[in-house]
Amino acid sequence: MRENPIGYLCCLAITVCGSVVWYTEMFRDGKVAQLWRRMNGSGQISRNVAAVGAPAITCISAIGLCIGLLDEANAPGWLIFVLACLMFLLLFAFVSSLLPIRFPNFFYADWQYAKRHGLLDDDGNIDQEAYENHADRKEFW
């Protein structure tokens, strides 16, 4: 950790900023969260990156910090190996988020918003009519 403090500070910044942005977008209802949901809702690939790719990169950065700390503390090699394998699994999740595939609904921020506000139909999908009526209200934005 002593040999590359700037890299670890960058990992810490990515971890903190990524966690705050993801949590705000997925589970908050403020103006900033609405703005991020609108920016990410324009295309399938950007929705996937926001829902899966950004948390994967955030977790990769957090695990990188843990590996740096464990390496400094002379942790056993198998533990660092397991964490490195987890990083590669998360890298696979990030790469899969770049593909134009559809993930389950609960991965997406707009579905989480609709769930919090009772805008889902009986099948668990977003009720478009209720969502549009909800979006037209003044307190929505």
Phi and psi in degrees as a GROMACS rama.xvg file:
@    title "Ramachandran Plot"
@    xaxis  label "Phi"
@    yaxis  label "Psi"
@TYPE xy
-71.6752  -26.4153  ARG-2
-79.3835  -17.6716  GLU-3
-144.065  65.956  ASN-4
-67.9852  -30.6935  PRO-5
-65.8588  -40.3055  ILE-6
-62.4226  -41.5027  GLY-7
-70.8255  -33.9579  TYR-8
-66.5312  -37.1686  LEU-9
-65.4782  -41.9399  CYS-10
-61.6224  -40.5677  CYS-11
-64.5125  -42.6122  LEU-12
-64.9704  -42.6619  ALA-13
-63.8187  -40.7481  ILE-14
-63.9565  -48.4047  THR-15
-68.5135  -49.9937  VAL-16
-64.2101  -43.3906  CYS-17
-62.631  -40.5539  GLY-18
-65.8994  -43.217  SER-19
-65.4263  -44.7418  VAL-20
-64.4358  -46.0723  VAL-21
-63.5533  -45.7504  TRP-22
-63.1356  -43.2812  TYR-23
-63.2109  -43.912  THR-24
-67.2443  -39.1257  GLU-25
-82.6403  -37.3614  MET-26
-124.672  6.65011  PHE-27
-115.369  163.022  ARG-28
-120.408  13.118  ASP-29
-74.7324  179.873  GLY-30
-65.727  -37.7795  LYS-31
-66.1977  -41.9339  VAL-32
-63.7498  -40.338  ALA-33
-62.6008  -41.2524  GLN-34
-61.6598  -46.2027  LEU-35
-65.9178  -37.6329  TRP-36
-65.2218  -38.6242  ARG-37
-68.2764  -38.7022  ARG-38
-66.3462  -38.0562  MET-39
-86.6456  -13.0761  ASN-40
-86.9985  4.37753  GLY-41
-78.0869  -29.337  SER-42
-144.252  157.822  GLY-43
-63.8656  -42.8109  GLN-44
-67.7137  -42.1505  ILE-45
-67.5597  -32.7858  SER-46
-65.4631  -40.9063  ARG-47
-65.9592  -41.6222  ASN-48
-65.3739  -40.1129  VAL-49
-67.8297  -35.394  ALA-50
-84.0254  -35.2118  ALA-51
-119.787  -43.8212  VAL-52
-67.8399  -45.657  GLY-53
-64.4706  -45.1212  ALA-54
-64.3052  -32.1789  PRO-55
-65.5781  -45.2402  ALA-56
-63.7136  -39.166  ILE-57
-61.7906  -44.1562  THR-58
-68.0314  -36.6029  CYS-59
-60.7703  -42.1435  ILE-60
-65.3199  -41.5144  SER-61
-64.9862  -41.1953  ALA-62
-67.6726  -35.8989  ILE-63
-60.1076  -40.423  GLY-64
-63.3397  -43.8231  LEU-65
-62.4478  -41.3239  CYS-66
-63.1967  -41.3928  ILE-67
-61.1943  -43.1637  GLY-68
-67.8921  -41.4991  LEU-69
-67.9393  -34.2703  LEU-70
-65.7401  -38.3529  ASP-71
-66.2644  -34.3628  GLU-72
-87.7631  9.29025  ALA-73
56.201  49.8958  ASN-74
-71.4807  160.028  ALA-75
-63.4146  148.293  PRO-76
-63.585  -32.3647  GLY-77
-65.282  -33.4817  TRP-78
-68.0779  -42.5305  LEU-79
-66.2209  -37.158  ILE-80
-63.3775  -42.6792  PHE-81
-63.3216  -43.2329  VAL-82
-65.3112  -37.4507  LEU-83
-65.8216  -38.4396  ALA-84
-64.339  -38.4959  CYS-85
-64.3275  -36.5627  LEU-86
-62.8622  -41.7665  MET-87
-67.48  -34.7241  PHE-88
-63.7327  -40.9332  LEU-89
-68.8261  -32.1863  LEU-90
-64.317  -38.5872  LEU-91
-62.521  -40.2081  PHE-92
-63.0022  -39.7641  ALA-93
-64.4098  -45.1059  PHE-94
-63.8822  -38.4924  VAL-95
-67.1927  -25.1156  SER-96
-72.1184  -17.1516  SER-97
-80.6889  -16.1852  LEU-98
-79.2504  147.951  LEU-99
-82.6431  60.9139  PRO-100
-110.78  162.62  ILE-101
-102.314  124.602  ARG-102
-88.0403  166.246  PHE-103
-57.6668  152.45  PRO-104
-56.8877  -36.7785  ASN-105
-67.6702  -8.05428  PHE-106
-75.6414  -23.3501  PHE-107
-95.4844  143.509  TYR-108
-67.5505  -36.6072  ALA-109
-66.7992  -32.6273  ASP-110
-69.9447  -39.5108  TRP-111
-61.6457  -40.9807  GLN-112
-63.337  -46.2034  TYR-113
-63.4426  -36.0325  ALA-114
-65.8682  -43.7716  LYS-115
-63.2382  -31.0111  ARG-116
-105.045  11.6789  HIS-117
67.3873  37.7232  GLY-118
-106.37  21.6073  LEU-119
-98.0691  147.54  LEU-120
-85.1044  -173.127  ASP-121
-66.3299  -25.2655  ASP-122
-86.2637  -3.25154  ASP-123
88.8274  7.49292  GLY-124
-94.2236  161.856  ASN-125
-70.2486  126.368  ILE-126
-77.9684  104.776  ASP-127
-60.197  -39.5725  GLN-128
-65.4219  -46.1313  GLU-129
-65.1548  -36.9958  ALA-130
-65.2768  -42.2362  TYR-131
-64.9856  -43.5454  GLU-132
-63.851  -38.4799  ASN-133
-67.264  -37.5478  HIS-134
-71.777  -23.3144  ALA-135
-78.6185  -11.4155  ASP-136
-71.0084  154.263  ARG-137
-67.2621  -37.982  LYS-138
-76.3506  -4.89441  GLU-139
-64.7545  -40.4003  PHE-140
